[in-house]
Amino acid sequence: MATFAGAASTAAESAGTPNATVNLSPALPPNITLRYTDNSAAGNDEIIMRPAWCFRPPR
């Protein structure tokens, strides 16, 4: 099993927007969705990921 959010993973906020880009390494398999909550405070650039796995059956 691959390690979740390894050293090559990145997260970055888009300046002036509520948007964030998250790149996981290794990538999640196609039948897994990562849901997260942004727990960062206003003015704080840190994005804290708290994963909750949602398994989708293959179609």
N, C-alpha and C positions, 0 to 999 in steps of 0.2 A: 504494500500500500504506500502510495506517495505521501510525503509530508505536506500538510496543508500550509499554504502561505510561506513558502521557503524564502531563502535569502534573496532570490531574484525577484520577488514580488514587489510591486510598487503601488502607491496610492498618492494621488495629487488632486488638490482642489483647483477648480477653474476660478481664477481671480475675479472677484466681483459677482460671482454667481453661486447658487447653492449646489452646483454640480461637482461631482468628483469622478475621476477616472481611476479604476482599480484594475491592475493587471496581475493575475495570479500565476505563479510559477511553482509547480506545474499547473497547467490549466485544468479546470474541472471537466470531468467526463460529460458528454452531451446530455445524459439523463439526470444530471444533478443541478439544482438551482441554488445559488447562494443568496440568502436574504440577510440584510444587515441593517443596523441602526447607527446613524451618525451621532455619536455621543460627544462630539467636540463642542466646546463652548464658543460663543461668539468671539471672533478675533483670534481664535486659536487654530493654527494650521493643522493640528493633529487630528487624524481621523481614526477612531477606534473601531475596529471590526469585531463584531460578536456574531460569529456564524451560527445559523440555524439551518440544518440540512433539510431539503425537501426533495424526496425521490420521486421522479416521474417514470412511469413504466414506458418502455420503448414502444413506438407506434409502428 
